[in-house]
Amino acid sequence: RGFTWHNTQRATMESSPESPCGAPGAMPFDFHGLVDLPFECQRAIIDRLHWREVLALESTCSHLRDLVSNDEHAWRVRCEMRFTPEELVVAVDDATTWRERFMRSVKRGMKAVSNARPLLDLADNTVVHFRKFEEAQRRLAGITFQDVREFIAAERSSPTLLVLAGMVECMAREPKVEPAEVVGMLKDAGCEASGKSVRLTQWLLGRLEGVGYRLRDEVVVHEGSLEQLAVDNPRLFEVMLRGIQYEVRDMEVRAIGPEKKPWWAVLGTGMHISQAA
């Protein structure tokens, strides 16, 4: 049984992997009498909520607002659980409280994903020149591992190339995350795109042979599911973050999906079925 606050009879909140209790999915909370419980019990309940649930609780009444917003120790714990020490240094900037540091970093991640999504929200088999992918990567720069998990991997609507860009941020930009941890995060978040395939085509400058002589340019194709590429070719993600420079003359990327049949093929199938009947 859960609890309900005085100003609301019932609320439905979404559980999260960050919350120590409860299974993922919609979970009803009945907060009746929460403010009448001993202070230690109130703190124990709030500490087990996801940050979205904590913010919802904070907006219900002045008592809970003060209890949540003034609990610097709890917000510091949330920061240390969500961010690595390196990410926390970036999140500190000029914020004066741990709550402000936490919320600024989360909002920064949400905004970065929102800005990058339109560039990569494309149908399967659409060829994307890498300059466009680089721009999306630039907009994602600085997001944290937990941002990728919560705002990209856990979103069912996230396009495959956006998931790929999030993986590049995790595996190629400091502080780097191990490939096995990234793959585990995708599975835990139920990311549907993790099993989808992508194809990266690179045009490489030919190697120098002797003085003033260069071999013919090469075309290199990397193809596989996101999980497979992360495990078998993690250095590829560093190449993608570096982009078109040095030996890489050009690149393009696409998400691989079922090929759409032309209308005449569908028409031919229908005629064949009617003739057979």
C-alpha positions in Angstrom: 0.0 0.0 0.0 1.2 3.5 -0.8 0.3 6.9 0.6 -1.7 10.0 -0.5 -1.3 13.7 0.4 -4.1 15.9 1.8 -4.6 18.0 -1.3 -5.0 15.0 -3.6 -6.9 11.9 -3.1 -4.9 9.7 -5.5 -2.0 10.1 -8.0 -0.5 7.8 -10.5 3.2 8.1 -11.0 5.7 6.2 -13.1 8.2 4.0 -11.4 11.8 4.1 -12.5 14.9 1.9 -12.4 16.5 4.6 -10.3 13.8 4.1 -7.6 14.8 1.2 -5.2 11.3 0.0 -4.9 8.6 -0.9 -7.3 8.6 -2.4 -10.8 8.7 -0.4 -14.0 5.4 0.9 -15.3 2.5 2.9 -14.0 2.2 2.5 -10.2 -0.6 4.1 -8.2 0.3 5.8 -4.9 -2.2 6.5 -2.2 -0.5 9.3 -0.1 -3.3 9.7 2.5 -1.8 10.8 5.8 1.8 11.2 4.6 2.2 14.5 6.4 1.0 13.0 9.6 3.7 10.3 9.6 6.8 10.7 11.7 9.5 12.8 10.0 11.8 9.9 9.5 9.1 7.9 7.7 8.3 10.8 5.4 12.0 11.1 4.5 12.3 7.3 4.0 9.4 7.3 1.6 10.6 10.3 -0.4 14.1 9.0 -0.7 12.7 6.0 -2.6 10.9 8.0 -5.2 12.2 8.9 -8.7 13.1 12.5 -9.2 10.0 13.1 -11.3 7.8 11.8 -8.5 9.7 13.9 -6.0 8.9 17.1 -8.0 5.3 16.1 -8.3 5.2 15.6 -4.5 6.9 18.9 -4.0 4.0 20.8 -5.7 1.3 19.4 -3.5 1.5 21.5 -0.3 3.8 23.9 1.5 4.9 21.3 4.0 6.1 18.8 1.4 7.5 21.5 -0.7 9.7 22.7 2.2 10.6 19.1 3.1 11.7 18.3 -0.4 13.4 21.5 -1.5 15.3 22.1 1.7 16.7 18.6 2.0 20.2 19.3 0.6 21.5 15.9 1.8 18.9 14.0 -0.3 19.6 16.1 -3.4 23.3 15.6 -2.9 22.7 11.8 -2.8 20.6 12.0 -6.0 23.4 13.9 -7.7 26.0 11.4 -6.7 23.8 8.5 -7.7 23.0 10.0 -11.2 26.3 11.6 -12.1 29.9 10.4 -12.2 32.4 12.6 -10.4 33.5 14.1 -13.8 29.9 14.8 -14.8 29.2 16.3 -11.4 32.0 18.9 -11.9 30.2 20.1 -15.1 26.9 20.1 -13.3 28.1 22.3 -10.5 28.8 25.5 -12.6 27.4 28.5 -10.7 24.5 26.6 -9.0 24.2 27.4 -5.2 22.3 24.3 -4.1 22.4 20.6 -4.8 18.8 20.7 -6.0 19.7 23.4 -8.5 22.7 21.4 -9.7 20.6 18.3 -10.2 17.8 20.1 -12.0 20.1 22.2 -14.3 21.9 19.1 -15.5 18.6 17.2 -16.1 17.1 20.1 -18.0 20.3 20.4 -20.0 20.1 16.8 -21.0 16.4 17.0 -21.9 17.0 20.1 -24.1 20.0 18.5 -25.8 18.0 15.4 -26.8 15.0 17.5 -27.9 17.3 19.6 -30.1 19.0 16.6 -31.7 16.0 14.4 -32.3 14.5 16.3 -35.4 17.8 15.8 -37.3 17.8 12.0 -36.8 14.1 11.2 -36.8 14.1 9.7 -40.2 12.6 6.6 -41.8 14.7 3.4 -42.1 17.0 3.2 -45.1 17.2 7.0 -45.4 20.8 7.9 -46.2 22.1 10.6 -43.9 25.2 12.6 -44.8 27.5 12.6 -41.9 27.6 16.4 -41.5 24.0 16.2 -40.4 24.8 13.4 -37.9 27.7 15.5 -36.7 25.4 18.4 -36.0 23.1 16.2 -34.0 26.2 14.9 -32.1 27.2 18.5 -31.4 23.8 19.2 -29.9 24.1 16.2 -27.6 27.6 17.1 -26.4 27.8 17.0 -22.6 24.8 14.8 -21.8 25.3 12.2 -19.1 25.1 8.4 -19.3 21.8 8.6 -17.3 20.4 11.2 -19.7 21.0 8.8 -22.6 19.3 6.0 -20.6 16.3 8.0 -19.5 15.7 10.4 -22.4 16.8 8.3 -25.4 17.0 4.5 -24.6 13.9 4.4 -22.5 11.8 6.3 -25.0 10.0 3.9 -27.4 9.7 6.6 -30.0 13.5 7.2 -30.2 14.8 6.7 -33.7 17.6 4.3 -34.3 20.1 7.0 -35.3 19.4 9.0 -32.2 20.2 5.9 -30.1 23.4 5.5 -32.1 24.3 9.1 -31.4 23.7 8.6 -27.7 25.9 5.6 -27.7 28.7 7.6 -29.4 28.4 10.2 -26.5 28.7 7.4 -23.9 31.5 5.4 -25.5 33.7 8.0 -27.2 33.4 11.3 -25.2 35.1 11.6 -21.8 34.3 10.2 -19.4 33.9 7.0 -21.5 31.6 4.2 -20.6 32.5 0.6 -21.2 30.7 -1.1 -24.2 29.3 -3.9 -22.0 27.8 -1.3 -19.6 26.2 0.6 -22.6 24.7 -2.6 -24.0 23.4 -3.6 -20.5 21.8 -0.1 -20.2 20.0 -0.5 -23.5 18.6 -3.9 -22.5 17.6 -2.7 -19.0 15.8 0.3 -20.6 13.9 -1.9 -23.0 15.4 0.0 -26.0 13.8 -1.5 -29.1 16.3 0.1 -31.4 19.3 -1.7 -29.8 18.7 -4.7 -32.0 18.3 -2.7 -35.2 21.0 -2.5 -37.7 22.9 0.5 -39.1 25.3 0.9 -41.9 28.2 3.4 -41.8 30.0 4.0 -45.1 33.4 5.7 -45.0 35.5 7.1 -47.9 39.1 7.0 -46.8 42.0 8.7 -48.4 44.5 6.3 -49.9 47.7 5.6 -48.0 50.8 7.5 -48.9 53.4 5.3 -50.7 56.8 7.0 -51.1 57.1 10.7 -51.9 54.2 12.4 -53.7 52.3 9.2 -54.4 49.0 8.2 -52.8 47.1 4.9 -53.3 43.5 4.9 -54.5 40.9 6.0 -52.0 39.1 3.2 -50.1 35.5 2.6 -49.3 34.9 0.9 -46.0 31.4 -0.3 -44.8 30.6 -1.1 -41.2 27.2 -2.8 -40.7 25.5 -4.5 -37.8 23.1 -4.1 -34.9 23.9 -1.4 -32.4 24.7 -4.0 -29.8 26.9 -5.9 -32.1 28.9 -2.8 -33.2 29.3 -1.8 -29.5 30.8 -5.1 -28.6 32.8 -6.0 -31.7 34.0 -2.6 -32.9 34.0 -0.1 -30.1 36.7 2.1 -31.7 34.2 2.8 -34.5 32.3 5.1 -32.1 35.5 7.2 -31.6 35.8 7.5 -35.4 32.2 8.7 -35.5 32.8 11.3 -32.8 35.9 12.6 -34.6 33.9 12.9 -37.8 35.1 13.8 -41.3 38.7 14.8 -40.9 42.2 13.5 -41.3 42.1 10.2 -43.3 38.2 10.2 -43.5 37.2 12.1 -46.6 33.5 11.5 -46.3 30.9 9.4 -44.4 27.2 8.6 -44.5 25.0 6.6 -42.2 21.6 4.9 -42.4 19.3 2.8 -40.2 18.6 -0.5 -42.0 15.0 -1.7 -42.1 12.7 -3.7 -44.4 12.7 -2.4 -47.9 9.3 -1.0 -49.1 7.9 -2.8 -52.1 7.1 -0.6 -55.1 3.4 -0.2 -55.8 3.6 -2.3 -59.0 5.0 -5.2 -57.0 2.0 -5.1 -54.6 -0.3 -4.8 -57.6 1.3 -7.8 -59.3 0.9 -9.9 -56.1 -2.8 -9.0 -55.9 -3.4 -10.0 -59.6 -1.6 -13.3 -59.0 -3.8 -14.1 -56.0 -7.0 -13.3 -57.9 -5.9 -15.4 -60.9 -5.1 -18.3 -58.6 -8.6 -18.0 -57.1 
